[in-house]
Amino acid sequence: MRLLRLAVEIQRWDLAAHTIVLASARVLKNGDRPDGGKSQTKKRRPKG
């Protein structure tokens, strides 16, 4: 959450609060799992 860290560093508490609410809404939308909407992790391909 780079936006939250930036908001706290520059002391923009309104932006920090909105960021927390947005993150909470995304978690609830994805079935109570953080990053639940992401697909499977990508398989690593050998180089060469």
N, C-alpha and C positions, 0 to 999 in steps of 0.2 A: 504494500500500500504506500507507494511513493507519494501520492497526493496527501495522504494523512500526515506523513512525516514532514512534508513541506509546509503544510498548514500549521502544524505545531511549532515548527522552527520560526516561522514568521509571525506567530501568535495570532493567526486568523481563526478564532474559535468558532465563528459561524461556519466557515468552510470545513473545519474539522468535524463539526457536528453533522453537517450534511453528508460528508464522506462516510461517517460511521453509519448513518441511517441508510445510505445507498448500499453499503456493503451488507448490512443486515437484511435488507430487502432481497438482495441477490441470493444470499444464502437460503432464505426461506423459500424463494421461488424455485431453487434447485433441489428441493426436497430435503432441507435441513442438512445439506452436505456442502461444505465449502468447495467451490469449483466443481460442483456436481454436474454442470452442463458440459464440461470438457469431455471430449472423446478419449479413447484409449491413448496411452502414451505412445509416441512414435517409436518405431523400432529403429535401432541404429543399423545403418548400412556400413559394411566394410568399405574403406576407401581404396580406390585403385582399380 
